[in-house]
């Protein structure tokens, strides 16, 4: 499994100018993330995330490395944290 990190901020075509894609870019600008982590944090479907990562790779905007296997419990805790964060933002009338 691979993890990806943003190497440079790309100029996005119209099909990728949406909040979930910008969230992926923001998250990847801070640390390496796997496809599963990007899918969870963005709310996009796995094929959409893969398509976006492939676009970024073709433009040389990402760095990839072998992902460190994360224990299942830690991964679930991270997913729960992300979902709770999104629910709280939505409940407070945020984006």
C-alpha positions in Angstrom: 0.0 0.0 0.0 1.3 3.5 -0.8 0.9 6.8 1.0 0.9 10.2 -0.8 2.0 13.7 0.1 1.6 16.9 -1.9 4.9 18.1 -3.4 3.4 21.2 -5.1 0.0 22.8 -5.4 -1.5 22.2 -8.8 -3.8 24.3 -10.9 -7.0 22.2 -10.9 -9.2 21.6 -13.9 -12.9 22.2 -13.5 -13.7 18.6 -12.7 -11.5 18.8 -9.6 -12.5 22.2 -8.3 -14.7 21.0 -5.5 -14.4 21.0 -1.7 -13.5 17.3 -1.3 -10.6 17.6 -3.8 -9.3 20.7 -2.0 -9.7 18.9 1.3 -7.5 16.1 -0.1 -4.9 18.7 -1.2 -4.9 20.3 2.2 -4.6 17.0 4.1 -1.8 15.9 1.7 0.1 19.1 2.2 0.6 18.2 5.9 1.5 14.5 5.8 1.6 11.3 3.9 -1.9 9.6 3.5 -3.1 6.4 2.0 -6.0 6.1 -0.4 -8.2 4.7 2.4 -7.4 7.7 4.6 -8.0 10.2 1.8 -11.3 8.4 1.0 -12.4 8.7 4.6 -11.4 12.3 5.1 -12.8 13.6 1.8 -16.0 11.7 1.6 -15.3 10.8 -2.1 -15.6 7.3 -3.4 -12.4 5.3 -3.7 -12.3 5.4 -7.6 -12.7 9.2 -7.5 -9.8 9.5 -5.1 -7.6 7.2 -7.2 -8.5 9.2 -10.3 -7.5 12.4 -8.5 -4.2 11.0 -7.3 -3.4 9.7 -10.8 -4.0 13.2 -12.1 -1.7 14.7 -9.4 1.0 12.0 -10.2 0.9 12.7 -13.9 1.6 16.4 -13.2 4.4 15.5 -10.7 2.5 17.1 -7.8 2.8 14.2 -5.3 5.4 12.1 -3.6 4.6 8.5 -2.9 6.1 6.0 -0.4 5.2 2.7 1.0 2.6 3.2 3.7 3.3 2.1 7.3 0.7 -0.4 8.2 -1.7 1.2 10.8 -3.3 -1.1 13.3 -7.0 -1.6 12.6 -8.1 0.0 15.9 -6.1 3.2 15.3 -7.5 3.4 11.8 -11.1 3.1 13.1 -10.4 5.7 15.7 -9.1 8.1 13.1 -12.2 7.5 10.9 -14.5 8.1 13.9 -12.6 11.3 14.7 -13.0 12.6 11.1 -16.7 11.8 11.0 -17.3 13.5 14.3 -15.4 16.5 13.2 -17.5 16.8 10.0 -20.7 16.3 12.0 -19.8 19.0 14.5 -18.9 21.5 11.7 -22.2 20.7 9.9 -24.2 21.1 13.1 -22.6 24.5 13.7 -23.6 25.7 10.3 -20.1 25.4 8.8 -19.2 24.3 5.3 
